[in-house]
């Protein structure tokens, strides 16, 4: 073999060495990393919550609540500005983002606009790159019409962005009231926060805290009339009716203005009074303490309302509450209620209400089991693939195993270096990479065997030709994976992103290890041994003389496969997919009985009493494990969280909640759109790449073959009743990549043979191309299937098992369709001249070009 560039050799071995260095910390306990030398890498792969346990909660700001608050505040500001300018007005009101009023004196219209100029002036918006924005604009009107103003969309967006930014620190403090672990808080889009809390297996108290704004105020009770009279008539302008937390709620007439609020409180602690009743002791700020002490001396027996988010907690007398710089809040508080109120006071109020729209909670023991099962499945898959490769290729099989090991090490190293979170679907992606990455080695070895068999040149030259000609096929195959993984990562969410990350990284590392590293290892073998022949152990030679007439049966097989596709389409239209919570909303709970077997009848009776519509109960393997599916509640996202709270309260004494997924209707709709967009974009990008690399007829054949595989796989999901979730979506895209990979290898050989055998009938040429790549097709399908079977048998996760079963079916279908769909479609497009005339036009038409693209 020729001497390879010393610079390339050095770079490749440095990359391999760096990969081992960055991957090494992952096999060392975290506590021991502190003693490592500072010059060694210390970063480990961050584990997703599905592997270490914890909660992932998504909160949403309601834009309408921002609009309502801004509308009320702006109306109050307009009223104040007009009063200060001594301008009479009437009918000041607002609806949506519109405000209107009339002037008592139409001649003062110009003065009114001047008085409101400060409100309509542009303001600086740091979040908008410092560009000035207008929050309020005045519509052009005549003096006799009502004056109209409008809250602008950009102003609402500015307030929404500011509220989201301010909420992050308050949320962080509230999480700190529940667990000591530092949460990971990220903005998601323009109106959401994602909170990941490792180790939190019961997020109910945290959700209770996050579901409240925490606005606490002291407001005088209005004794001017009884509350009932105020309800029957109209309360005074400076007062309003508020209700207590009691059941049924009690109305109180309360003054609108607070005499003490959040900025007056510096600390709060729950405690017990002399009678053992729960209380909250609040430390007052210095100025607030002086003011309230003075008030308590002059009006010690006057009652006031402790108001939390618009509801009355209690109504004590001021003198009974204030003592020096402390205020003691009492009332009908439980210990948990007192602790929560103190936590809200310490953390401070949220600038806007937040709604929990998505929750995914995994118990720590589930994460531990997932890691153990993932490692077991990975080891079994690796051992099976290694045995298969060594059995077929002997010494070269050992080289392939070494390349695959380095491949996995590099994937782990990149995850560690970039801090990409490893999830359970991510482990599935690595295991799948083990099976698919072998394909590149198979391509190399089969090409080497073919070059040696068909060439009279020395072994050194044949090896060099084989490596040169197979490179493009390896790049083509892995680029499709990279395109799919990258698009899924940026457009997908959750499980899709975890899988996409390892898929994309694995496609890049496979190109490096399968071609560059393998070439250098075989080069070293050749330089040491100087052999005349390939080593013994290459067992796929029995396909060398294969002359199977696949296209002779193309019509009946094509009709059969087309019929199955049509049947799948009918099943999809009539029965539909078994949509999971990811796409239709609702809740999914994995429970384990704390004592003995789970009683399904008792569970059903207890859940029926909660009126949560039709709850599905399914046994999971062990008699102690149960899976509950609760449909989405019709009253919105809050209703799903309320339903989850009811279920927890009903079952937590008898069952442990191992996994909880709650997806609101808004999120499920967005996941559906995002998932569909991600898959469509990935397929389109891959097809455009195939079109660019080959020709429109090849691209069309690839499209039809891919659609056939997707349709049949979806039909399989319908028949098998497998839940269609984000992981299933990732599996579908993987099948697309696998099918295209298989099809492109055959098309690559067809394109090469079109130049080599210009007078051969197309059907015969396609048969020859399939036979020439048959050993690679069968061996790749076998190794990939072995990895997936190991994943299915040892994954022991509902998510992973459905994922691997779907992929296994897709691999079988993809292998068949690459022969009996891809080939016949090319013939169908060229029935007139029985050749792919112009199929190479403009791209890859030279013999050299087509030779280097061969599989």
ABEGO torsion letter per residue (X at the ends): XBBBBAAAAAAAAAAAAAAAAAAAAAABBAAAAAABBAABBABBBBBBAAAAEEBBBBBBBBAAAAAAAAAAAAAAAAAAAAAAAGBBBBGBBBBEABBBBBBABAAAAAAAAAAAAAAABBBBBAAAGGBBBBABBBBBBBAABBBBBBBBAAAAAAAAAAAAAAAAAAAAAAAAAABABBBBBBBBEAABBBBBBBGBABAAAAAAAAABAGBBBBBBBBAABBAAAAAABBBBAABBBBBBABOBBBBBBBBABBABBAAABABBBBBBBAAGBBBBBBBBBAAAAAAAAAAAAABAABBBBBBBGGBBABBBBAAAABBEABBBBBEBBBAAAAAAAAAAAAAEBBABBBBBABBBBBBAAAAAAAAAAAAAAAAAAAAAAAAAAAAAAEAAAAAAAAAAAAAAAAAAAAAAAAGBBBBAAAAAAAAAAAAAAAAAAAAAAAAAAAAAAABABBAAAAAAAAAAAAAAAAAAAAAAAAAAAAAAAAABBEAAAAAAAAAAAAAAAAAAAAAAAAAAAAAAAAAAAGBABBBBGBAAAAAAABBBBAAAAAAAAAAAAAAAAAAAAAAAAAAEBBBBAAAAEEBBBBBBBABEBBBAAAAAAAAAAAGAEBBBBBBBGBAABBBBBBBBBAAEAAAAAAAAAAAAAAAAAABBBABBBBBBAAAAAAAAAAAAAAAAAAAAAAAAAAAAABBAAAAAAAAAAAAAAAAAAAAAAAAAGBBBBAAAAAAAAAAAAAAAAAAAAAAAAAAAAAAABAABBAAAAAAAAAAAAAAAAAAAAAAAAAAAAAAAAAAGBAAAAAAAAAAAAAAAAAAAAAAAAAAAAAAAAAAAAGBBBGAABGBGABAAAAAAABX
